[in-house]
Each structure stands twice: as structure tokens, then as C-alpha cells.
Amino acid sequence: MFTTGRRGDRVCRLIGLIGVVAFLVAAFSPLADRVNLWLSVPPDLVRADAIVVLGGSVSRSGVLSLESQRRTSRGIELYQRGLAPLLVFLGGSSEGGPNEADVRAEQARLHRIPGSAILTDARGNTTREEALRVKALLHPRGARSVLLVTNAGHLARARPLFERAGFEVHAAPSDTFGEADAPESRLSLMRGLLKESLGWLYYRIVGYI
Amino acid sequence: MEATFIAALAGLTSIGAYYFGARVLRLSSVSLAAAIGKMLESVGIVLIFLAVNLTVAVLIVLIARSVTGLFVSAYVTDDAVWLGLSLIQGLAFQWWRESAAEPSPVRPSRD
């Protein structure tokens, strides 16, 4: 591949050309927004047996990441709207820090949600593990329908996992569609979409979904 | 608006650089096409390094998970530093190829 001959040079130039064109199109055209609109799962906010808030990340000092905070707020809002009697928070810890699920549960209690309505699980490391943990948590309680809270791009991969775990899943995206107009935000969006698409592809290949 | 401003500014500085190169440095317009070809070649090598780095990282994560049974996050690949490192690797490799292709300078004899 890395020969000094003409063929190697041509291959590198072709890859370079594709890379430069892809970069310019992603940064300076609305392609990322169009792909995002096409891939994201629309909200389906109906009454369910439980609201399930998927894990994001938490710092060692116990501060939720922006995405985790967004999902937590969405879960609390859905509970306060009376869409389900149970609120499930997921998410482990970061290198010995507090569990994300516990930090979220504390926030929910501060919003006057009764402790009896809150369930937590911090042992799922991947979306697939989270689906299995939630099944073990909710099926004995007779809960079969869930409002699944995560970002819209992640829902495309998370929803079939929860359906496979035996749930009737209703999408409750934590983010709303908004057009990214700055080149950096378009590139960031495209990177996120690419990451989620690769994750979805991996789950398909190994047979998780 | 922001995208238009950035694109317009980059276009203007590119035109300025072309005039500076052609008029002040007296560079040939013909060699510009070869320079763009070399630039694409360098970008291609950087992208190859990026793809290899990320593929190897994912494979190591998957092997580590299956061998040790411990959870290793694949999100280690979701870091902009991979692009920076691949840029350094790719440019160094490209210049290594270039210098290897050039004839070695003839050293004057001490006799």
C-alpha cells in the first residue's frame, strides 16, 4: 500500500480526495442535518409502565456529563407529566467515583419524586447489558412497556435491544432536532452519526439486534 | 452565515497565497497542480493511519473484553487525539517516502 511507485501514490491521492471532499461537504453543507433527520427516531410519548433513562457518563467527582444531565432531566420531566409510575436510572461509576444512577436518583428526589418510584442499576456497561439489567429489574414487577430515554441517534440502536428483551418500547429522545449551522457543530454531528452507525452495524453483525 | 464567512475567508486567503506565490516567489502555475496532488497524497496517508489506528484500537478492546472478561469501553476510539496522532504519523511517513525517493547528495571526496 505504501509503495513509492505510481500506483501507491494514486491510491493515497484518491483516498485523500475522498477525505477532503467529505470534510468540505460535511462542514459546509446541510448533509449532517439531513442524515440526522433521516436516522433519528421520532418521539412517541404515551403512557407506559416505566421510564428507562439510559446511562451516559459521570465524572469521578460525581458531575453528570451534559448528555447524561439532559437524559436525566427528560426522565424527570416525563415522570412529572404522569406518563409512568416508575423511573429507572442506569449508569455506572467512573474510576471509583459515585454511580451515575445514584447521582441521577438523588436529582430526582430533589425534584420531589418519591424514592419508591425510583429504581437504579449501575451494572450495565453497554446498551445491550443495560437492556438485560432492566429486564431483570422490571419483568418481575410486571412492567412490559417502557418510555426509553436517550439521545435520538442512540435510540435507533437501543430500541431493538429493549424490544428483544421483551419490552414494548416508546421512544422519548432527550434531544430535539435542531439544524446545526456552524461548520464545527456539523462536523461534530456527523462524527456522532458515524459513531452510532458503526455501533449499530457492529450490533447487527454480532446478532444483538 | 458563519459557514459562508469561513468559506469566503479561506477562499480569499487562498487567492492571496496564489498571487503571492505566482508574483512574488515566481512559482510556476503548472507546479500548483503537482502540489495539490502531493497534498491529497499526504491527506490520504493520514486517513490510512487513522483507519489503521482505530481498527487496531477496536480489535484490542474486543480481544481484551473476551480474554479478561473485564469491560473495556470502545469509546476510547471516540477521541479527537487520534486524528492529531495520525496527522503526525502520516506526515512523517510521507516525508520519509519523499526523502527516500530523492537521490542521495554526493559528498565531496577528502582526497
Interface residues (C-beta under 8 A of the other chain):
Chain A: M1 F2 T4 D9 V11 C12 R13 L14 I15 G16 L17 G19 V20 A27 F28 N125 T126 D181 A182 P183 R186 K195 G199
Chain B: M1 E2 A3 I6 A7 G37 M39 L40 E41 S42 V43 G44 I45 V46 L47 I48 F71 S73 A74 D78 F93 R97 A100 A101
